[in-house]
Every structure is written in C-alpha cells, then in structure tokens.
Amino acid sequence: MANWKTIHLVGFSTIVCASLAFADIRFGEDGLSGNFDNLQLRGNFSASLQAAQVDPIETNRDGSDVQVDGSVRLSLEYATDSALLFGIVADIDSGNNEIRGFERDEFYAYAASGWGRVEVGENDGPGDTLSYHAPGTGLGQVRGDFARYTGTVALLSPFDTRDAAKVTYLSPPLHGFRGGVSYSPEFEINEDDPDRRRRLKQQDVVEVAGQYNTVMRGTTYGVSAAYVTGSADNVADHQDIKSWSIGAEINRGALTVGAAYVDRGRSNLLPTAAARSEWNAGVKWHGGIWSVAASTAITDAGRTEIRRYGVGGTYDIWGNIYLAIDAVIYEEVTTNAATLDGFVSIVEIGVRF
C-alpha cells in the first residue's frame, strides 16, 4: 500500500503541473521556480549518502551503518492584489522513520496577511516553531540524525504534536512580540506497534507559545515561553500531555547562542514513569558557505540522567554539493546501576537544489 504522505505529494504535484502548464518554469541552483502572474511555484530537492561509525548503548547493534536519503519540498503560493497570500506546502523526507518521534514530513495550506497567518494541515505547531533553545546545524547534534543509530533525541522544546494534523494561528510581530496557538484533534505515533507501551495517542492537543525580541547595539535578544496540553487515549495507558518550556536566544552577526528549560512531566509516559525535565544549551556560527555548532541536553528522569553532547558542521564543497559532519556522545547514568554510554560519528555528502 502506498504511503499516505506519498499520495499527498503525488496529488499536490498533479495540481502544480496542471496549474503551471503555461508558466515560466526554471530549474537552477536554487531549485525549481515557476511564475505565472500572481502564482508562484517553488521546489527544493536533495539526495545524500550518510555513513556512521557507532559505539551503541545497545549490545546487539553493528559498529557502522550507511543510509541513503532524499527529500522533496514543493510550495505553491498565490498573492492577491490586496497582499493576501494563499499557499500549499508539501514536504517529504525519507530519513524520518529511524528516529522515533522525530518528524520532518509536512503537508499543509496557509493564508497570511497583516492580521497574521493561519495554517491548516500536517506541520509543526507554535510549541516548536516559536520556542528558543539550543541552536543546531546540518545533522542536528543533540536533536539530530545520531538517534538513527543509538539513544534518543533531546526535546529542546515542549513535548508537542510534531507534524500531526492541526489548525494554527500565528500573530504578526507587534512591538517585538509574536504569539501562536494551535489545536490538533488527534496526535498518534506507533499506532500499530504490538508493544502497547510504545503507542502514542493523544486527543484535543492545544499548543500556546510566544516570543519577544529586542535589539540593542546590534545584538538581538529573545525570550520565549510555550505550553502544551492534551488528553491521552487510555487504550495506550499513557498520561495526558502537560509540558512547558522557557527559552532564550542571542544573535549577533554570524553568532547564535541559545538555551532552554523544558518540563515534560509525564506527558505520554506510563503512570509509573518518573517525571522528566531537560536543560539544553548551545552555540552556532554561520559563516556563509560553512557553519558549525555545539550543543548539550541533559534530561532528568528520576533515577536516570540522560546526557547528550554534540558538535557538528556543514560546508558547501562546490555548487550544490555539501558535506556535513556530526559527533555525539550519549550517556544514560542510573543510580546504583551501570552507566550506558555510546558515541556516534556521522559523515554525509549530498546535493541539494
């Protein structure tokens, strides 16, 4: 059976082709572009080869692995003469399935004007998009591709609905403040897993978030706060979502520094599980054709503390060809038990348009 996200992309591609049959369509270094009066098409594509050397926390994993990935992002936007924007976005990334709960596939429609922006469909909510936290680059460091091979990714922001179907409103910036709220009728992951403990099903999930930014002497200072709540389906024996975070970020030129505190509580955990919280912090430098970042995230899970330390970077080798490197240390330190530790180093070479 075809994947439903693939069906969405095929259907959207049909709409795009039919709508822009007579448009000025070009393909170049920046990807696909098409213009027909007030209608614009944009398309971005990538393919990559990833090799990893792994010292896993599990005892039954191989010491190395190779992955081949691809992604497609298509957008179609129409601008009215009164500056009202309508758009559709489809985004599929083949590298998602190996990382539990880490989503990058999207399919949604939006409308935007001076009153803000409304989004309807499968994409990230304001609990993620408006929250400041440790910055990352390339393969993501503590919330990145390392978890394809061992360990779990950091939260960075509140436990939210990822790319579940939702309705979102984002306000326009007003005196440095921007806010957002979303509603998702159902958030479900691993619904067919034979292990009930790995199933995730939450209903009526609401995300509320806001950020404030100010500029002083060429430096931008920002703070954020977010709260997520939802009702668990008791078939999965998990707790309701009640999670929040506060974060801060400083930007000056190519330098970004960010940090956050996340309270997950027992959101979507079993009733007997310990409540969880996380500190994360990091720094990033973006130098045009290259960028580097370092980040850490430490999760308090009762008797166990999960520590992640990551560094990584990207470099544009030539034209559209890029190189990305990540190295992450992962540790699970449990009281009166042996420490589980692992290490992942990743090299990726790819092409993107």
Disulfide bonds with the S-S distance in Angstrom:
none
